[in-house]
Amino acid sequence: MIPKPNDAELQQWLALACAGELSWSELAERLLQLEYTAGSAHRPDIDRGRRCGFGEVIFGSGKSAEDIDSIARRLLEHGQTEVLATRVEPDIAKQLQLKFPHSHFDTVARTLRLARQPIVGVDAGGQPSRTASAPSPSVIVLTAGSTDLPVAREALVTLQWMGIATELICDVGVAGPYRLLPHLQRLRACVCVVVVAGMEGALASVVGGLVAAPIIAVPTSVGYGANLQGITTLLSMISSCAAGVTVVNIDAGFKGGYVAGLIASRNQQKVGLDR
């Protein structure tokens, strides 16, 4: 590992590269090695926010409280304002909440938000604020049934972490399609819609045929035997006749929310530039 240089040494490296005494590839290798932390079992991507617009998210499944604590602290130390961890078990979340001044654990989604400053939309007790007025949502998350709620809430929390105005509408599946009608006006005003459904996953196609916005379809493993733990839903959504539907992996609420968040974020940037 190369010892961490001071500013003068960095300028010297750059001068050597400009003079041709150090190749640009060698300079890049030296700089990349500076991100390596000797003796650490975790190497979080502290540059992801610059490259991708949003910082690294921790996949909590199989990780101990100490693992998540170590990764989150490194990300916060390097400028990430808030860390999101997904698939976190309640007992691990409880341990972590004692170590961070600001946090919020969604028991249904199993998502944990960790920060060193107040979290937008979360009160001092770590609960969602009920007093703040919510802006018109850029993204709406729909569930076909209430059984899809854990996956849908994972998408919802991901969008909230990304700073996207969002709303959750539950239990509007195709077994009673009239239930969707009262929400059409709001859906049509959205930048993107996340549709979370199990069984045959038909809700994504229905919404895709009614709304002029990208539909991010999230198949869930909810269903009886022939659902094949979500494979039937996945194949059905992939085969959708509605041209605006695209599909993520089974039970991938985070991925569905993240993709929708990227679309909404880019739209916000474009609107800002056009003004």
C-alpha positions in Angstrom: 0.0 0.0 0.0 1.3 3.5 -0.9 1.5 5.8 2.2 -1.1 8.6 2.0 0.6 11.6 0.3 0.2 15.2 1.3 -0.9 17.9 -1.2 2.7 18.7 -2.2 3.4 15.1 -3.0 0.1 14.8 -5.1 1.2 17.9 -7.1 4.6 16.2 -7.6 2.9 13.1 -9.0 0.9 15.2 -11.3 4.0 17.1 -12.5 5.7 13.7 -13.2 2.8 12.6 -15.2 2.7 15.8 -17.2 6.5 15.5 -17.9 6.1 11.9 -19.1 8.2 10.5 -16.3 5.1 8.7 -14.9 2.4 7.3 -17.1 -1.2 8.4 -16.6 -2.1 4.7 -15.9 0.5 4.6 -13.2 -0.8 7.8 -11.7 -4.4 6.4 -11.7 -3.2 3.2 -10.0 -1.5 5.2 -7.3 -4.6 7.3 -6.7 -6.8 4.2 -6.6 -4.6 2.5 -4.0 -5.2 5.5 -1.7 -8.8 4.2 -1.3 -7.5 0.9 0.1 -7.8 0.5 3.9 -5.2 -2.0 5.2 -6.6 -4.5 7.7 -10.2 -3.8 7.0 -12.6 -6.5 6.1 -14.9 -4.0 4.3 -14.1 -1.6 1.5 -17.1 0.6 0.9 -17.3 2.6 -2.3 -16.8 6.1 -1.0 -16.8 7.6 -4.5 -20.1 6.2 -5.7 -22.1 9.4 -4.9 -19.9 11.4 -7.3 -20.1 8.8 -10.1 -23.7 7.6 -9.7 -25.5 10.5 -8.0 -26.3 8.5 -4.8 -24.0 6.9 -2.3 -23.5 3.3 -1.5 -26.4 1.2 0.1 -25.5 -1.6 2.5 -27.1 -5.0 1.8 -27.7 -6.0 5.4 -28.6 -9.7 5.0 -25.9 -11.9 6.6 -24.1 -8.9 8.1 -23.6 -8.4 11.8 -24.3 -5.1 13.6 -20.5 -4.6 13.8 -20.2 -5.1 10.0 -22.9 -2.5 9.2 -21.6 -0.1 11.8 -18.1 -0.2 10.3 -19.3 0.3 6.7 -21.7 3.1 7.6 -19.2 5.0 9.7 -16.7 5.0 6.9 -19.3 6.2 4.4 -20.4 9.0 6.7 -16.8 10.0 7.4 -16.2 10.5 3.7 -19.1 12.8 3.2 -22.2 10.6 2.6 -24.9 12.4 4.6 -27.1 9.4 5.2 -26.6 5.6 4.8 -29.4 3.2 3.9 -29.1 -0.5 4.8 -31.6 -3.0 3.5 -32.7 -6.4 4.7 -31.7 -5.7 8.3 -33.0 -8.0 11.1 -34.8 -6.2 13.9 -32.4 -7.2 16.7 -29.4 -5.9 14.6 -31.3 -2.7 13.8 -31.9 -2.2 17.5 -28.2 -2.5 18.3 -27.3 0.0 15.6 -29.8 2.6 16.6 -28.1 2.9 19.9 -24.9 3.9 18.1 -26.1 6.6 15.8 -27.7 9.9 16.8 -30.2 9.8 14.0 -31.8 6.7 12.6 -35.0 5.1 11.4 -35.9 1.4 11.1 -38.9 0.4 9.1 -40.0 -2.9 10.6 -42.1 -3.9 7.5 -39.4 -3.1 4.9 -36.5 -4.1 7.2 -34.7 -0.9 6.1 -32.5 1.1 8.4 -31.5 4.7 7.8 -28.4 6.0 9.6 -27.2 9.6 9.8 -25.3 12.1 11.9 -27.9 14.8 11.3 -31.7 14.9 11.4 -33.3 12.7 8.7 -35.8 14.5 6.5 -39.3 13.3 7.3 -38.3 11.6 10.5 -39.0 13.2 13.9 -36.7 13.4 16.9 -38.0 10.0 18.2 -37.0 8.3 15.0 -40.5 8.0 13.7 -42.0 9.3 10.4 -43.1 12.9 10.8 -46.8 13.4 10.5 -46.8 17.1 10.6 -44.8 18.0 7.5 -47.0 18.6 4.4 -46.0 16.1 1.6 -45.4 17.6 -1.9 -47.1 16.1 -4.9 -45.3 12.7 -5.4 -42.9 12.3 -8.3 -43.2 8.6 -7.9 -46.1 6.5 -6.6 -45.6 2.9 -5.4 -48.6 0.7 -6.0 -49.2 -2.8 -4.5 -51.6 -5.3 -5.9 -52.3 -6.7 -2.4 -51.3 -6.0 1.2 -49.2 -9.1 1.2 -46.8 -7.3 -1.2 -46.3 -4.5 1.4 -42.8 -5.5 2.6 -41.4 -5.2 -0.9 -43.3 -2.1 -1.6 -42.2 -0.4 1.5 -38.6 -1.2 0.7 -39.1 0.7 -2.6 -40.8 3.5 -0.7 -38.0 3.9 1.8 -35.4 3.8 -0.9 -37.1 6.7 -2.7 -37.4 8.7 0.5 -33.7 8.1 1.1 -33.0 9.5 -2.4 -35.0 12.6 -1.6 -37.8 11.8 -4.0 -41.4 12.9 -3.1 -43.3 9.6 -3.1 -46.6 8.0 -2.0 -47.7 4.4 -1.3 -51.1 3.2 -2.6 -52.0 -0.3 -1.4 -54.3 -3.2 -2.4 -55.4 -2.1 -5.9 -54.9 -5.4 -7.7 -56.7 -6.7 -10.7 -59.1 -8.9 -8.8 -61.0 -5.6 -8.2 -59.7 -3.3 -10.9 -62.2 -0.6 -10.1 -60.1 0.2 -7.0 -57.5 1.7 -9.3 -59.8 4.3 -10.8 -59.8 6.9 -8.0 -56.0 7.1 -8.3 -55.6 7.5 -12.0 -55.3 11.3 -12.0 -52.5 11.2 -9.5 -50.8 8.3 -11.3 -50.9 10.2 -14.6 -49.2 13.2 -13.0 -46.2 11.1 -11.8 -42.8 10.9 -13.4 -42.6 7.2 -12.8 -44.7 4.5 -11.1 -43.4 1.4 -9.2 -45.9 -1.5 -9.4 -45.4 -4.3 -6.9 -47.4 -7.4 -7.5 -47.3 -11.2 -7.0 -49.6 -14.0 -8.4 -49.7 -13.4 -12.2 -48.4 -9.8 -11.9 -51.1 -8.4 -14.2 -51.3 -5.0 -12.4 -48.2 -3.8 -14.1 -49.7 -4.2 -17.6 -53.0 -2.6 -16.5 -51.2 0.5 -15.2 -48.9 0.5 -18.2 -51.9 0.7 -20.5 -53.4 3.7 -18.6 -50.4 5.9 -17.6 -48.0 7.8 -19.8 -45.0 7.3 -17.5 -42.3 4.6 -17.2 -43.6 1.6 -15.1 -41.0 -0.2 -13.0 -42.6 -3.6 -12.3 -41.4 -5.5 -9.2 -42.5 -9.1 -9.1 -43.0 -10.6 -5.7 -42.8 -14.2 -4.5 -46.4 -13.9 -3.2 -48.7 -16.6 -4.6 -49.7 -20.3 -4.6 -47.7 -23.2 -5.9 -47.9 -22.4 -9.6 -46.5 -19.0 -8.8 -43.2 -20.8 -8.4 -41.9 -18.3 -5.7 -42.3 -15.4 -8.1 -40.9 -16.9 -11.3 -44.4 -16.9 -12.8 -44.9 -13.3 -11.9 -41.5 -12.4 -13.3 -42.1 -14.1 -16.6 -45.6 -12.6 -16.9 -44.3 -9.0 -16.3 -41.4 -9.5 -18.7 -43.9 -10.7 -21.3 -46.2 -7.6 -20.8 -47.8 -6.2 -23.9 -47.7 -2.7 -22.4 -44.7 -1.0 -24.0 -43.9 1.2 -21.0 -43.3 -1.6 -18.5 -39.8 -2.7 -17.5 -39.0 -5.3 -14.8 -36.6 -5.8 -12.0 -35.8 -9.0 -10.0 -38.1 -10.9 -7.7 -38.8 -9.2 -4.4 -36.3 -6.4 -5.4 -38.1 -3.5 -3.8 -34.8 -1.6 -3.4 -33.9 -2.0 -7.1 -37.4 -0.9 -8.2 -37.3 2.1 -6.0 -33.8 3.0 -7.0 -34.4 2.9 -10.7 -37.6 5.0 -10.3 -35.6 7.4 -8.1 -32.9 7.8 -10.8 -35.6 8.7 -13.4 -37.3 11.2 -11.0 -34.0 12.7 -10.1 -32.9 13.3 -13.7 -36.3 14.8 -14.4 -35.9 17.2 -11.5 -32.5 18.2 -12.8 -33.9 18.8 -16.3 -36.8 20.9 -15.0 -34.3 22.9 -13.0 -32.1 23.6 -16.1 -35.2 24.5 -18.2 -36.2 27.2 -15.7 
